[in-house]
Amino acid sequence: MKKVKVGIIGCGKISGIYMENCHKFNILELTACADIDRARAEEQAAKYNIPNVYTTEELLADPEIELVINLTIPALHAQIMLDALQAGKHVYVEKPLGVTREEGRAVLDMAAAKGLLVGCAPETFLGAGIQTALKLIEDGRIGKPIAATAFMMSRGHEHWHPDPEFYYAAGGGPMFDMGPYYLTALVQLLGPIRGISGMTGAALAERTITSEKKQGQKIKVDIPTHVAGLIDFQNGAIGTLITSFDVFGGSTLPNIEIYGTKGTLLIPDPNTFGGPVKYRLTGETEWTEEPLLPGYNENTRGIGPADMAYAIRSGRAHRASGELAYHVLEAMWGFHDASDDGKRYEMSSTCAIPAPLPLDLPKYTLDQ
């Protein structure tokens, strides 16, 4: 199968793992990168053996590049995607799909009009952990799923991230930063969402950076830093989700639990690809750890674009789709809108449940 030539825009902290893994998938040929800081792009190109360092405009003008991976900050996601689509490129973006629903919808509408594909992180649900949990649910191990809880409890990123400002600006906050991992995993496991209730708040109006690069600098907090709510899934299950940057003393809450009519399933951190996956059935007193399915249990960011590249070549649906990402984006805003309006938010979008990964393919091959 002919390789898909790829260009990456945005050479920041997360770009390295994408660049490393793009070289591992047979379908991808990483040929160029670009960044507003050319020195940073040149450094990554040298480190990861990328032949061309471009400006963004040069990368989008290269007729051989079919797929653009957009790793810019959230505020630039939509504009870079629109520019890429306008240039005739398929595009895959780091989460979220856009800062607003209007941005996300504009991207999907342009892609549809041009006959191009849009994909979006997170792709961690394609890891062995979530895929193993999915098979257990599909096999009926815990019976019919009736409820779920999910918690992302942290103190925020200013104590470790070198450039944490955007986490507290529009498009940031715990829901828009980490919510996509949890919501995407829940949609993969339980299906699309019908409605949302929520409440939001912020513990601090200002944060102090304690990471070395900008230690002591102040950040104004422009978004809610604690978001809590309920999820009504179309299949009748009820979910509880809390995402927070306001937990300063640690937490013992689980990442995700799913409760069925026959037992409980423990889901691993949805920001990772591996396990463990555990379950306990009615009447049992001990948890059983389920062996992970063969697949991707290490950091395999880049699997989303690779799966999308096979879809470009074959015409099948890709799993980390723009429609899935838009559904998650709308749900994240649903928590905020429900809080602001004091009433339940009704979802206007839906999406297909991504197909499970096939178990019989060689690693780094996704042509099914």
N, C-alpha and C positions, 0 to 999 in steps of 0.2 A: 504494500500500500504506500502511495506517495506521501512523503513527509509534509507536514504543514509548517511553513516558515513563520516564526514568532518574533515579535519585538516587544520588549518590556519598557513601559514608561513609568518612572519612579524607581529610584535606586536606593531607597532608605533601608531601615532596619530589617524589614521583612523580605526584602528582595532576594537576599542570599539563598534562602531555602528554595524559593521558586527557581532561581537560576540553576542551582545544584540539581534539582529534580527534573527540570526540563531536559537536561542532558541524558536522563535515565530512561525516559519514555521513548519508545521506538518511533512514535508518530510525530514527535516534535523536533524541530530544528531551530534552536535559538540563535538568531543571526544579528540582533541589534539590541541596544538599550539606550535610553535617554533619561536625562534628569535636568531639572533647573540648575543644579550644581554640576557642571560638566566634569569637574575633578572627581566628584563622587561616582559619576557614571564610568569614567575612565578606570577608576580603582576597581569597581565591580567587574568591568569587562576584562581587565587583566586577571583578576582572581578567578573568574569563572569561564575563561576562554570564549568570550563573546567577540566575534570578529569586527563589529561595527559600533562605534559610539556616535550617536546622532543627536541633533536637536529634536524636540517633539515633532516639529513641522517636517523635518527630513525623514523621520521614521514613518510618519503617516503618508509621505509621498513615495516611499519605496514600493514599487509595484509588486515585488516578490513577497512582501510580508502579507500574509492572509489573516493572521490572528494577532491582536494586540492584547497584552496583559497589562492592565491599568493598576498600578500600585501606588498611586498618588494619595494625598490626604483626602478624607471624605468630602471636604468642600469642593474639590476639583473632580470628583468621580464622574458626575453627570456630564460636565462640559467636555472632558477628555473622551468619554464614550461617544458623545454626539459627534465630536470631531472625527473620531475613528470610523464611525458608521458612515458619516458623510464622505469619507475617503474610500469607502467600499470595503472596510475591514470588519471581520467578526471581532468581538471584543469580550474579554473576561475581566472582571473587576474584583478587587478586594471588597469585603463588606464594609459598609452597607451599599446597596445598589445606588442610593442617592441620599442626600440630606432630607429631602421632602418627597412625599408621594407624587407630587407634580413632576419632579425631576425624574423619578423612576418611570412614570407613565410615559413621559416624553421619549425616554430612551427606548422603551419597548415598542412604542408606536413607530419610531423611525426605523428600528430594526425590522419590524414587520413590513413596512412600506418598501424597504430595500432588499428584502429577502435574505437578511443576515441574522446570525445567531448572537445572542447575548447570554453570557454566563456570569455567575457571581459566587464568591466565597460566602460562607465557609464550605469547604469540601470535606471537613473532618467527619461528616456523617458517612462518608465512603470508607472510613477506616474499619479495621477488623472489630473494634469494640462495638460501635453502633450497629454494624452489619450482623454481628453475632446476636445482639439483643433483638434486632428485627426478626431474625429467623426464629428465635424462641417465641416471640409474640405470634408470628405467622403459624408456627407449629402448635399453638394453643397451650404452651407450657404453663402459663399463669392464668389460663382461661380468657374470658373476655375482658379487655382493659376497661376500667371504669373511672380511673382517676390517676393523676400524676402530680408530683411536686418537683420543683426545680429551684435551686438557689445558687446565686453567684454573689458571694459576700466578700467584699474586699475593702481596703482602706484607700483605694485610688492609686494612680500611677505616678504621682509626682515624686515619690520617694525612690523610683528606680529608672524611669524612662528619661533619656537625655533631652527630649523635646516634648514635654507632656501637655503643652498649652492646648492643643486641639481637642484633648479629651474633655475639656471643660467649656468648649465653644459649641456652637450649633453643629449638630451632627455627631456630637460626642456624648459623654455621660455613660453610665453603666449599661443602660438598655441598648443604645446604639453601638457601643463598643463590644459588649459581650452577649447581649441579647440574641444576636443572629445565631450564635453557636447553639444556644439552648432552644430557641424556637425552631430552628431548622431541624435539629435532632428530634424534637417533639413532633413536628409535621411528618418527618420520615417514619416515625414509629406509630403515630396515632392518626395521621391524616390532617387535612386542612381545618382551618378555624372558622367558626361561625360568628362569634362575638366575644367581646372583652370588657371587663370592668377593671378599674385601676385607680390608684392613688399615688401621688408623687410628692417629693419634698427634697430639701437640701439642708444639710447640717451646717455648712459653712458658706459664707458669701465670698471668701477668698482663701486660696490655698498657697502654701509656701513650698517651693521646690527644694527638695533635700538631696536630689541626685547631683553628682559632682559637676557636671557641665554648667548648670545654671543654679547652683546651690544658693539659696537665700532669696531668689527672685519670687515675686508674688504673681499669682494667677487669679484673675477675676472669674468667678463661677457663674456662667450664663445659662446653665441647664440643670434640671433636676439630677441629684446624685443618689437618690433612693427611689426606686420605682417598684411598686408591688401591685399585683392584680390577679384576677381570675380569668381563665380561658375556657370558653365553651367550644369544644371540638364538634365538627359535623357528625361524628360517629356517636355522640352522646357523652363521651368522657369529659370530665371536668379537671382542669389543671390549675395549679397555683404556682406563680412565678414571682420571685423577688430578685432584682439585680441592684447592687448597692456599691457605692464608693464610700459609704459612711460607717463602715464596720472597723473600728480602730483597735479593737482588742481581740480579733480573731473570731472564728465561728467553727462549730462542729456539725453544721447542717450538711446533708448529702448534696451531691451535684444534682442528680435526677433519680427519682423513684417512680415506678409505674405499678399501680395496684390493680390486680385482676381478680376475677371471681374464684380463682384457684390458688392465688399466691401473689408474691411481690417480687419485682425485678429491680435490681440495682444497676443503674446505667453509669458508665465511667464518665469522667470529665469530657464534655463535648468539645472542648478546645484541644483535645488530643485524639490520636488515631487508634490507640490501643485499649487495653482493659484496665482493671478486671471487670467482668460481668458476673454478677451473682444473683441467685434467686432463692426464695424460701417458700415452700408450698404450705397449704393449710395443714396444721397438725405437726409440722416439723419444728424443731427447736434450733437447728443450725442452718447457716447459709451454705449453699453449694456453689462453687465457682465453676462456671461453664468454660470449657476449653474454647479459645478463640478460633473462629473460622480462618482458614488460610487466606491471606490477603495482606493488607497494609496496616501494620501496627506501629510503625515508626512515623516520624513527621514527614508526610508525603504531600505537603502543599505543592501544587502543580498537577495533582491528579485530576482536578476539575477541568483545567484547560486541556489536558490530555484526552479525557473522556469527550470533551467538546470537539476536539480535533477529529476524533474518530467519527463523531456525529456529522461533522462537515463533509467527510469523505463518503460516508455510507448513507446519510439521510435519516438515520434513526434519531430518536430524541436523546438529548444529553441530560444528565442527572442534576447537576448544579445549575439549573436553568434560571433565566431571567424572571420567568413567571413565579417560580418558587421564591426567589429573592424579593420580588415585589410583594408577594403575599406576606412574607416576613417583615418587610419594611412597613407595610400598612398596619400589621399587628403591633409593631413597636410604637407607631404613632397612636394606635388605638388605646394603649395604656395611658398615654399623656392626654389624649382628647377626653377619655372617660373621666380622668381626674379633673381636668379643667372644666368640663361641662356638667359634672356631677351626675352622669348617667351612663348606661351601658353603650359601648360602641359596637355598631353592627358592621361586619366586614362586607366590603363590596367585591373583593376579589376571591378567587380560589386558585387551586393549582393541582396538578397531578402529583400523586405520591411517586417519588423517584423509584425506578426499578432497582431491585437489589443487584449488587455486583455478581457476575457469574463466578463460580468457584473453580472452574476447570481451565482457566486461562493462565499462561505463564505470567510471572510478575512483570509489571510495567507494560502490559499489553491489555487493552480494553476494547477490543474490536467487536464486542457484543453488548 
